[in-house]
Amino acid sequence: MDLSTNHFSLTTLLLLPLWLAVLIADLRWRRIPAVVLAALTLVSLIGWLWPWWLLTGAVLLWPWRKSALWLAPFALIVGMITNEPAVATAIAAGCVGWALGWWGGADGIVLLALALRGGWPGLIGGAAAVLTAGLALMVIRRRPWAGVLTVLPQIVRLEPLDTSEIPAESEMPGAAVLAAVGIAVEVVRVIVSRLAVE
């Protein structure tokens, strides 16, 4: 989606506090209420075609972590048909990441909302922000870089990660990082729409 074609609107006014709620909840409690995630996603869907509503509903309501991989090909097909590859990529990445234990379901849902609002710029900005935050946390927590080398082959082979040995306090608040990018996307929308009016 082109950021310049969307005006400052009620959608932006609704999304800013929702992005902020995701950021605070993830940083403070490491849990994001389902109501906040649902509201964020539903407001982000405003203006989208019905296949995305159905697919997003399936993503939000899918109860089985291991079989979430099944949703990825459907997302990619819908993305090809509707010419919206960024959103399809976000759904596929979110489902694969959740199914394989690479990240939580909330992270995948927040990534989807970011792609719905920001398209490729939002998705790429979110990925860059998560990568930067992850590397920064490794430096701050003095984690050995060799740990990355042991995980990369598992990711390349699409193997589930064993998260049982990862202490909760060492997890990265991925949804909070993505929410910060979501806030930036909304601010850019406001700036672009104001410049377009002038």
N, C-alpha and C positions, 0 to 999 in steps of 0.2 A: 504494500500500500504506500502511496506517495504521501508523505507527511504534509506537503503543502496544500493538498486538496481538502484537508479536514479543518473545519473551523473550530475555534474555541467554543465549546458547547456544554450543555448539561452533562454530556458523557464525561468530559474532562473534569468537571466539578465533582462528579460522583467518583471518578477513578482516583483522584489525588488522595483523598482520605483512605481509600481502600489500599492503595500502594503503601501508604504510610503505616496502616494497621498491619500489613504483612511484614514490613521491615521491623517494626517494634516487636511484634509477637515472636518473630524468628530470633531476633537478638536476645530478647528477654526470657522467653520460655522455651525456645527451640521447638515450639508447636504453633501451628497456625489454625485457628478455629475453622472448621469446615464451612461455616456460614460466610466467613470472610472470603475464602477461596471461591465458593460458589458465586457470591456477589461480584467479585473481581472478574471472574470468567464470563458471567452473563452480561455484565455491562460492557465488557470488551467485545462481545459478540454482536452488539448493536450494529446493524447495517450489513451483516454478513449473510450469505445465502444459506438456505435451510440445510444443505448437507453438512455444513460446519456446525450447525446447532445440534444435529443428530450425533455427529462424531464426538463433539465436545461433551454432550450428555453421556455418551458411552464412556469417555475417559473419566469423567467425574464420578460415575456410578460403578465402574468396573471393580468388582470385589476381590479378584484373584491376582495377586502380585505376579506369580510365575507365568500366568497365561496372558499377561498384558502385552506380550510380544505380538499376539495375534492382531492387535489394533494397528500396529505400525504399517503393514502393507495396505490396509484400508485407507489410512491417512495419506499415504503416498499416491494411491489411485485417485482419491478425491482431489488431491493437490494437482495432479496432471489434468484432470477433467476441468477443474475450475481455474486453472492457471494461477494457483496460489502456493508455490513451492515452499515459501518461508513458513507458513502455518503448518503445512504437511510435515516439514522437517522438524518443527518444534514438537508436534505430537509424536512423531516416530521416535525422536531422541528421548523425549520424556518417558514414553512407554518402555523403550529398551533400557534406559537408565534405571527406571523403577523396578522392572522385572529382574534385572541382574544385580540389584542392590548397590548400584553405583551412587544413587542418591534417593531421597525420599519422594513420595508421590506429590507432596506439596511443591517441591522444587520443579517437578515436571509441569504441574498445573500453572505455576507462576510463569514458567518459560512460555507456555502456550498463550497466556494472556499478553505477555510481552510481544510475541510474534503477531497476535491479532491486532495490537495497537501500533506496533512499530515496523512490521514487515521485516525485510532483510536487515535494515539498519539496526532495528531493535534487537533482533536475534544475534547478529554479529557483535553488537555492543555488549549484550548480555554475556555471550561466550567469552569475550575479551575481559570483561569485568570479573567473571568467575575465575578465569585463569590467573589474572593478576592478583586477586584476593587470595587464591589458594597458594600461590608462590610467596606472597607477603606473609601469610600465616606460617608457612614452613620456616621462613627466616626468623620470624618473631618467636616461634616456639622451638627453634633450634632443632628441627627435625632433620634427620639425615637424608640427603638427596638420593641415596641408594634405595630408599623406600619407593621412590617413583619408578625406578628401573624394575623393581619386582612386580609392580602393579601393571605397567604398560603392556607386557605380553598377555596378561589376562584380558585386558581391555581389547587388544587387537584380535584375540581369539573369541571375543564375546562370551567370556566365562563369567559366571557370577562371582562377585567379590565376597570374601568372608568378612563380614562386618562385626562379628561377635567379639573380636579382639580389639576393636576400636573404641576407646572410652568416649562417652558422650561429650565431654568437655573439649575433646580434640576435633570434633566435627567442624566443618566450615559452614557458616550460615548462608548457604547458597541462595535460598529464597530471599533473604534480606539484601544480598548483593543484586539480585535480579530486580527486586523492588526499587532499589535506588536507581537503576537504569530505567525502570518504568516511570518513575517520577521525572527523570530527565527527559524522557520521550514526551510526556505531557507538557513540560515546560517548553520544549522545542515547538510543539504544536501551537501553543499560545503565541510564542514569538513569531513564528511563521505566519499565522493567521493575522496578527496585528500588522506585520510588514506588508502583507497582501492587501490589506484594507487601505493603507496609506498611499 
